[in-house]
Amino acid sequence: MDYRDSVFIAVAENLSFSKAAEELHISQPAVTRHIKELESKYNIGLFERKGNKIYLTRAGKTVYNSLKKVEQLYRDLSFEIGQLNNTVSGEFIIGASSTISQYVIPRVIASFHKRYPKIRIHLVNGNSLEMEQLLLENKLDVALVENESSLAGIRYKSFLDDELIVVTGAKSVYAKRKNISVEDFTKFPIVLREHGSGTLEIIKRTLEKQNIDFNGLNTVVHLGSTESIKNFLQDFDGIAVISEKAATIELYLNSLIKLNVAGISIPRKFRIALRQGYESKQVELFENFLLQYDF
């Protein structure tokens, strides 16, 4: 790619000339010059300034989407040449929801790296909705999500089963209760994940199917990660709903206690999310590796 194209992508993804300069290890005036040259080439403005912030213009968005496709074609070219030389190489960006990024995918990435050491992987994490949005904005090559809903422009494929379970801390007043009723579940103080979380979405949908009012839960607080919820439970007389895979160690050590709720189970699937249409060779290789991985 022309270097100006790479500079433009950096500015577009950071929406900042200074951050792009820092990322590319060049001066800010150099970034400005490259962008002006590109705008002169296309004879149209690619960025507009509103106050202290810059935004892509309509033309800028078109250029960005096209250049990301070109960038991917170059990656594919390197990958295919690597295959001919028996030295598979390249890079791609994975976005993973919080639970998957912390408890599921690190071992997979380590195993993939061991097999394909010249392919570089960058991992971004957040909640499922954030990862889907970044995927649609061409800022990720693939997303791994834990929600149930689907967005237009994205195709999904399940790769692992999971279950959400009700837990309480070992010091909680509820710790000696192995089984609780639905009424208990709705009345006990509960801590849940933040809005936009795939976990929260699955809980809502499951309760709706059971004719249980989600808004009627005795929700004390919403927290932004499973780790923060597990820590919160250590000194909290209440319950939480988290991934069973995220609580494996704590359940084994009895620092968290699983509570069975009569008549309620919350199964879910972890899914691969890809933009409709083009898929890179590196991502296809990783997708097949993930689908065959022995969890």
Secondary structure, 3 states (H helix, E strand, C coil): CCHHHHHHHHHHHHCCHHHHHHHHCCCHHHHHHHHHHHHHHHCCCCEEEECCEEEECHHHHHHHHHHHHHHHHHHHHHHHHHHHCCCCCEEEEEEEEHHHHHHCHHHHHHHHHHHCCCEEEEEEEECHHHHHHHHHCCCCCEEEECCCCCCCCEEEEEEEEEEEEEEEECCCCCCCCCEECHHHHHHCCEEEECCCCHHHHHHHHHHHHCCCCHHHCCEEEEECCHHHHHHHHCCCCCEEEEEHHHCHHHHHHCCEEEEEECCCCEEEEEEEEEECCCCCHHHHHHHHHHHHCCC
